[in-house]
């Protein structure tokens, strides 16, 4: 197994895979073998070299921050490679991001340049930019200066009829002709494993999205490990079930397959993040899609840890939550369950999962390290778990836990039992302020059809399975369309709380 000190950089991976696998297909669109529908390992090297040299000609160099919005397609890999091979920081942005969220991420991330796919699955991202930044329409080409995004200076995109402030990405590639391959090679040689390669933005289900920093060495180390864990072999066809802008898609599909010389196949649509988050209840279609992985598994992981750090071989059946006990721990991590004072808890007690090691993010952008790390260097994941010998059981998120009359209630546990009842398609359980109990357990429930749910019956069935203090005392029925989603497609717990509070107040 690769040791941290032997980890390489992405420029080295680009060169080595081009030499080893040449014209083999690295990534392709499902069902599309035409022009642009697939890219070979050698073409990744050539096309990303063009864009990389164009960025250098633009004055973009080591440490510069470049955002990009692309769906799962060959272009995502080409742009990511181009940015990373010159030592710049790649900031992938969700294709599901809304206009107001986009402004927030652009400002928070301090990007100086943005590369945007014109259209993806019917969404016009140039128009979304214009909606998000009204002043953009009056900006001169190549001279963007807006107070909402003070560091953003240029935007390039694909497709025809681009408005004046945006340049065509073809022009960026053409500008690269003025930069020789020898200069690019010299720039690549200066990229070090400790240099930042990517900044992944979290979904923001309970707080504002955070920019998670990762370095070349850590990403390449994890890439190598995950290739082995997932048993991805040269020549394999790996179907990407998750978006590349999310850590799951980037680290579980794109990069390990690239290292292995396997082909990543990109379906038109991917599973959304909420479907595969811990505690989610899986459908038959979800299980079938996930089963197409080289090695099905369940695991605990997050953007801050570059994917799974603990996993299980158990494969959950449809209708059950993604909460299988974890019994494997990945190389490169130290793990402990700790109480509120950061002291390890005894076997059989619930504690926060804390983790440190080479692949763990060195920090969050614009955030004090002490806010998320313990004094001895463990990252506070916020995952509450129970250890049972060599196994770890996921209990819930610390930020989600409800304190009802002095007793802790796990929303995931209540949701699981609710979603197992007849007539319930989905349930979202939160805690609302309550003068007598501290917090009131409340549930927003989606029916399987158009029927009106019988809350009295639901409550009675839950009392057969749960302690009385865990049973919701506030009930609201909502439609599937009313479920508030973030740009990651995760459910917004904060908006669920607001919705329940408003509906219950109205009676």
C-alpha positions in Angstrom: 0.0 0.0 0.0 1.2 3.5 -0.9 2.7 5.4 2.1 1.9 9.2 2.6 5.6 10.1 1.9 5.3 8.4 -1.5 2.2 10.3 -2.6 2.5 12.1 -5.9 0.8 15.1 -7.5 -1.9 15.3 -10.2 0.5 16.5 -12.9 2.4 13.3 -12.4 -0.8 11.2 -12.7 -1.7 13.0 -15.9 1.6 12.2 -17.5 1.8 8.6 -16.3 -1.7 7.6 -17.3 -1.2 9.2 -20.8 2.0 7.1 -21.2 0.6 3.9 -19.8 -2.9 3.8 -21.2 -2.6 6.1 -24.3 -5.7 5.8 -26.5 -7.8 3.8 -24.1 -11.0 5.7 -23.2 -10.7 7.4 -19.8 -14.2 8.8 -19.6 -17.3 8.8 -21.8 -20.9 9.7 -21.8 -23.3 6.8 -21.5 -24.6 5.9 -25.0 -22.5 8.6 -26.7 -19.4 7.5 -28.5 -19.4 10.5 -30.9 -17.2 13.6 -31.0 -16.8 14.9 -27.5 -18.6 12.0 -26.0 -15.5 10.3 -24.9 -11.9 11.2 -24.1 -8.8 9.0 -24.0 -6.0 9.2 -21.5 -3.8 10.8 -24.1 -6.5 13.4 -25.0 -6.8 14.3 -21.4 -3.2 15.2 -21.3 -3.3 17.1 -24.6 -6.6 19.0 -24.0 -5.8 19.9 -20.4 -2.4 21.0 -21.5 -4.0 23.5 -23.9 -6.3 24.9 -21.2 -3.5 24.9 -18.6 -1.2 27.0 -20.9 -4.1 29.3 -21.7 -4.5 29.9 -17.9 -0.8 30.6 -17.6 -1.2 33.1 -20.5 -4.1 34.7 -18.6 -1.8 35.2 -15.6 -3.2 32.4 -13.6 -0.5 30.6 -11.6 0.2 28.6 -8.5 -2.2 29.2 -5.7 -4.8 31.1 -7.9 -8.4 30.0 -7.3 -10.4 28.9 -10.3 -14.0 27.8 -10.1 -15.8 25.7 -12.6 -19.4 24.5 -13.2 -19.6 21.3 -15.2 -21.7 18.2 -15.1 -20.4 14.6 -15.2 -18.8 14.6 -18.6 -15.3 14.5 -20.2 -15.1 18.3 -19.9 -15.1 18.1 -16.1 -12.0 16.0 -16.0 -10.2 18.1 -18.6 -10.9 21.4 -16.7 -10.0 19.8 -13.3 -6.8 18.5 -14.8 -5.9 21.8 -16.4 -6.3 23.8 -13.2 -4.5 21.4 -11.0 -1.5 20.8 -13.3 -0.4 24.4 -12.9 -0.7 24.4 -9.2 -3.9 26.5 -9.1 -6.8 25.5 -6.8 -9.7 23.8 -8.5 -13.1 24.8 -7.0 -15.9 22.6 -8.5 -19.3 24.1 -8.0 -22.6 22.2 -7.9 -24.6 22.1 -11.1 -27.7 22.3 -8.9 -26.7 25.6 -7.3 -29.3 28.4 -7.2 -28.5 32.0 -8.0 -28.3 33.3 -4.5 -26.2 30.3 -3.4 -23.9 30.8 -6.4 -23.1 34.4 -5.3 -22.3 33.2 -1.8 -20.0 30.4 -2.9 -18.2 32.7 -5.4 -17.6 35.3 -2.8 -16.7 32.8 0.0 -14.2 30.9 -2.3 -12.4 34.1 -3.6 -12.2 32.7 -7.1 -10.5 35.0 -9.6 -11.7 33.1 -12.6 -14.7 30.9 -13.5 -15.2 28.3 -16.3 -18.8 27.5 -16.9 -20.6 24.9 -19.0 -23.2 26.8 -21.0 -25.9 24.2 -20.7 -26.4 20.9 -18.8 -29.6 18.9 -18.5 -31.7 21.9 -19.7 -30.1 24.4 -17.3 -28.5 27.6 -18.8 -25.6 28.5 -16.5 -24.8 31.7 -18.3 -28.3 32.9 -17.6 -28.0 31.7 -14.0 -24.9 33.9 -13.6 -26.7 36.9 -15.1 -29.6 36.3 -12.7 -27.2 36.0 -9.8 -25.1 39.0 -10.7 -27.2 41.6 -12.5 -24.2 43.9 -12.8 -22.5 41.3 -15.0 -24.5 42.3 -18.1 -23.0 45.8 -18.0 -19.4 44.6 -17.5 -16.8 44.9 -20.3 -15.4 41.7 -21.7 -12.5 40.5 -19.6 -13.0 43.4 -17.1 -15.3 42.1 -14.5 -15.3 44.1 -11.2 -18.4 43.6 -9.1 -18.7 44.3 -5.3 -20.7 41.1 -4.8 -17.7 39.0 -6.0 -14.7 41.3 -5.5 -12.0 38.9 -6.6 -13.8 37.6 -9.8 -12.1 39.1 -12.9 -12.9 36.7 -15.8 -15.5 34.1 -16.9 -15.3 31.8 -19.9 -18.0 29.5 -21.1 -18.9 27.0 -23.8 -21.5 27.5 -26.6 -22.6 30.3 -28.9 -24.0 33.7 -28.3 -22.2 34.5 -25.1 -23.0 37.9 -23.6 -20.2 40.5 -23.6 -18.5 39.9 -20.3 -17.9 36.2 -21.0 -15.2 34.8 -23.3 -15.4 31.6 -25.2 -13.3 28.8 -23.7 -11.9 28.2 -27.2 -10.1 31.5 -26.9 -8.5 30.4 -23.6 -7.2 27.3 -25.4 -5.9 29.4 -28.3 -4.1 31.8 -25.9 -2.2 28.8 -24.7 -0.3 28.7 -28.0 1.9 31.5 -26.7 3.1 29.3 -23.8 5.5 26.5 -24.7 5.3 22.9 -23.4 8.7 23.4 -21.7 7.3 26.2 -19.6 4.3 24.1 -18.6 6.6 21.3 -17.7 8.6 23.7 -15.5 5.4 24.9 -13.8 4.3 21.3 -13.2 7.6 20.4 -11.6 7.0 23.1 -9.0 3.8 21.5 -7.8 4.4 19.8 -4.5 2.3 17.2 -2.7 1.7 19.8 0.1 0.2 22.3 -2.3 -3.6 22.7 -2.3 -5.3 21.0 -5.3 -9.0 21.4 -4.6 -11.6 23.1 -2.4 -14.8 21.1 -2.0 -17.9 22.9 -0.8 -20.1 21.1 1.7 -23.9 20.8 1.1 -24.9 23.2 4.0 -27.8 21.1 5.3 -27.5 22.5 8.8 -25.1 25.5 8.3 -23.7 27.6 5.5 -21.6 25.6 3.0 -17.9 25.3 4.0 -14.9 25.2 1.7 -12.9 22.1 2.5 -9.2 22.3 1.5 -7.2 19.3 0.3 -3.6 18.9 -1.0 -2.2 17.0 -3.9 -0.5 14.4 -1.8 -3.6 13.6 0.3 -5.8 13.3 -2.7 -3.4 11.0 -4.6 -2.9 8.9 -1.4 -6.7 8.4 -1.0 -7.1 7.8 -4.8 -4.7 4.9 -4.6 -6.3 3.5 -1.5 -9.9 3.7 -2.9 -8.8 2.1 -6.1 -7.7 -0.9 -4.1 -10.7 -0.9 -1.7 -13.2 -0.8 -4.6 -11.2 -3.3 -6.7 -11.1 -1.1 -9.8 -8.9 -2.8 -12.4 -7.4 -1.7 -15.7 -10.0 -1.9 -18.5 -13.0 -1.9 -16.2 -16.1 0.1 -16.9 -17.1 2.1 -13.8 -20.5 3.8 -13.9 -20.4 7.1 -12.0 -23.4 7.2 -9.8 -22.6 10.4 -8.0 -21.8 13.9 -9.2 -18.1 14.7 -9.6 -18.4 18.1 -7.9 -19.2 16.2 -4.7 -16.5 14.3 -2.8 -18.3 11.0 -3.4 -18.1 11.3 -7.2 -14.6 12.7 -7.3 -13.0 10.3 -4.9 -15.1 7.1 -5.5 -15.4 7.1 -9.2 -13.3 9.7 -11.2 -9.9 9.7 -9.6 -9.4 6.0 -8.7 -10.6 4.9 -12.2 -8.2 7.4 -13.8 -5.3 5.9 -11.8 -6.3 2.4 -12.7 -6.7 2.9 -16.4 -10.4 2.1 -16.2 -13.2 3.9 -18.1 -15.6 6.1 -16.2 -19.1 6.0 -17.7 -21.3 9.0 -17.1 -25.0 8.4 -17.1 -27.2 11.4 -18.0 -28.4 11.6 -14.4 -26.7 10.6 -11.1 -28.1 9.6 -7.7 -28.4 12.7 -5.5 -26.5 13.1 -2.4 -29.4 12.7 0.0 -30.1 9.2 -1.4 -26.8 7.9 -0.2 -26.4 9.9 3.0 -26.3 8.0 6.2 -29.8 7.4 7.5 -31.5 7.6 4.0 -34.0 4.9 3.1 -33.1 3.3 -0.2 -35.5 2.3 -3.0 -35.1 -0.7 -5.3 -33.7 1.6 -8.0 -31.1 3.0 -5.6 -29.9 -0.4 -4.7 -29.7 -1.6 -8.3 -27.7 1.6 -9.3 -25.3 1.2 -6.4 -24.9 -2.5 -7.0 -23.2 -1.6 -10.4 -20.2 -0.4 -8.5 -17.2 -2.7 -8.7 -17.7 -3.5 -5.0 -20.9 -2.5 -3.2 -20.3 -1.1 0.3 -21.6 1.3 2.9 -19.4 3.7 4.7 -19.0 6.7 6.9 -17.2 9.6 5.2 -17.4 13.3 4.4 -15.7 16.0 2.3 -13.3 16.7 5.2 -12.0 13.1 5.1 -12.0 12.6 1.3 -14.7 10.0 1.4 -15.1 6.9 3.5 -12.9 6.3 6.5 -15.0 3.5 7.9 -17.1 1.1 5.9 -18.9 -2.3 5.9 -19.3 -5.1 3.5 -23.0 -5.4 4.4 -25.2 -4.4 1.5 -28.5 -2.9 2.6 -31.8 -4.1 1.2 -34.4 -1.8 -0.3 -36.6 -0.1 2.3 -33.9 0.0 4.9 -31.7 2.9 6.0 -28.1 3.3 5.1 -26.9 2.6 8.6 -25.2 -0.7 8.4 -22.6 -1.2 11.2 -19.1 -0.2 10.0 -16.3 -2.8 10.6 -13.4 -1.6 8.5 -11.2 1.4 9.0 -9.2 2.9 6.1 -5.5 3.3 6.1 -4.1 6.7 7.0 -6.6 7.6 9.8 -6.7 7.5 13.6 -10.3 7.3 14.9 -11.8 7.7 18.3 -15.3 8.2 19.8 -15.2 11.1 22.3 -17.5 12.9 24.7 -18.1 16.7 24.9 -14.7 17.1 26.7 -12.9 15.2 23.9 -12.3 12.2 26.2 -12.7 8.7 24.7 -16.0 7.0 25.6 -16.3 3.5 26.8 -17.3 0.6 24.6 -21.1 0.6 24.2 -21.4 4.4 24.8 -22.3 7.0 22.2 -19.7 9.5 21.3 -18.7 11.9 18.5 -16.6 10.4 15.8 -13.2 12.3 15.8 -10.6 11.6 13.2 -7.1 12.7 12.3 -4.5 11.6 9.7 -2.9 12.4 6.4 -6.0 12.4 4.3 -8.0 14.7 6.6 -8.4 18.3 5.4 -5.7 20.6 6.8 -8.4 23.2 7.4 -11.5 25.0 6.2 -11.3 28.1 4.0 -11.7 31.3 6.1 -12.4 29.4 9.3 -10.3 29.0 12.4 -8.9 25.5 12.8 -9.7 25.5 16.5 -13.4 25.7 15.7 -13.4 22.2 14.1 -10.3 20.5 15.4 -9.4 19.3 18.9 -6.3 20.5 20.6 -4.5 17.2 19.7 -5.5 17.5 16.1 -8.6 15.4 15.7 -11.3 16.7 13.3 -14.8 16.9 14.9 -17.0 15.1 12.4 -20.3 15.7 14.2 -21.2 12.1 13.5 -22.5 10.4 16.7 -21.6 6.7 16.8 -21.7 3.8 19.2 -18.7 1.4 19.3 -19.3 -2.3 19.8 -16.0 -4.2 19.8 -14.6 -3.8 16.3 -17.9 -2.3 14.9 -19.1 1.2 14.8 -22.8 2.0 14.6 -23.9 5.4 13.2 -26.5 7.0 15.5 -27.0 10.4 14.0 -25.6 13.9 13.6 -24.8 15.9 16.7 -26.4 19.0 15.1 -29.6 17.1 14.4 -30.1 15.6 17.9 -33.2 16.7 19.7 -33.2 17.3 23.5 -36.8 16.5 24.6 -37.3 17.0 28.3 -33.7 16.1 29.0 -33.6 13.0 26.8 -31.7 12.8 23.5 -33.7 11.8 20.4 -32.1 10.7 17.2 -34.1 12.0 14.2 -32.7 9.3 12.0 -34.1 6.6 14.3 -37.6 8.1 14.3 -37.5 8.7 10.5 -36.5 5.1 10.0 -39.5 3.8 11.9 -41.9 6.3 10.3 -40.7 5.4 6.8 -41.4 1.7 7.5 -45.1 2.4 8.1 -47.8 1.9 5.5 -48.6 5.0 3.5 -45.4 6.9 4.3 -43.0 7.7 1.5 -40.7 10.0 3.5 -40.4 11.6 6.9 -38.3 14.5 8.3 -38.0 14.8 12.0 -36.7 17.9 13.8 -36.7 19.6 17.2 -38.7 22.9 17.6 -38.4 25.3 20.6 -40.7 24.4 23.4 -41.1 26.2 26.8 -41.9 23.1 28.8 -39.8 20.4 27.1 -36.9 22.4 25.7 -37.5 20.9 22.3 -40.6 19.4 20.8 -40.2 16.4 18.5 -42.0 17.3 15.2 -42.4 15.4 11.9 -43.1 16.5 8.3 -44.4 13.5 6.5 -44.9 12.8 2.8 -47.6 10.2 1.8 -47.0 7.5 -0.8 -50.1 8.8 -2.6 -52.7 11.5 -2.4 -54.3 10.2 0.7 -54.5 12.2 4.0 -52.3 10.6 6.6 -53.9 9.5 9.9 -51.4 11.0 12.4 -53.2 9.4 15.3 -52.6 5.9 13.8 -49.0 6.8 13.0 -48.4 7.9 16.5 -49.9 4.7 17.9 -47.7 2.5 15.7 -44.6 4.4 16.7 -45.4 3.9 20.4 -45.2 0.2 19.8 -41.6 0.6 18.6 -40.2 3.7 20.3 -40.0 5.1 23.8 -42.8 7.7 24.3 -40.4 10.7 24.5 -39.2 9.9 20.9 -42.7 9.9 19.4 -43.5 13.2 17.5 -45.9 15.5 19.2 -46.2 17.9 16.2 -47.3 16.6 12.8 -47.6 18.1 9.4 -48.3 16.5 6.0 -46.4 17.9 3.1 -46.0 17.0 -0.6 -42.8 15.8 -2.3 -42.6 19.1 -4.1 -42.6 21.0 -0.8 -39.5 19.2 0.6 -36.8 22.0 0.7 -33.6 21.0 -1.1 -30.2 22.5 -1.2 -28.0 22.7 -4.3 -26.5 19.3 -3.4 -30.1 17.9 -3.4 -29.8 17.2 0.3 -32.8 18.2 2.4 -32.4 21.5 4.2 -33.1 20.8 7.9 -33.3 24.5 8.7 -36.0 25.0 6.2 -37.9 21.9 7.4 -37.8 23.5 10.9 -39.2 26.7 9.5 -41.9 25.0 7.6 -43.0 22.9 10.6 -43.0 25.9 12.9 -45.2 28.0 10.5 -47.7 25.2 9.8 -48.1 24.2 13.5 -48.5 27.8 14.5 -51.4 28.2 12.1 -52.9 25.0 13.6 
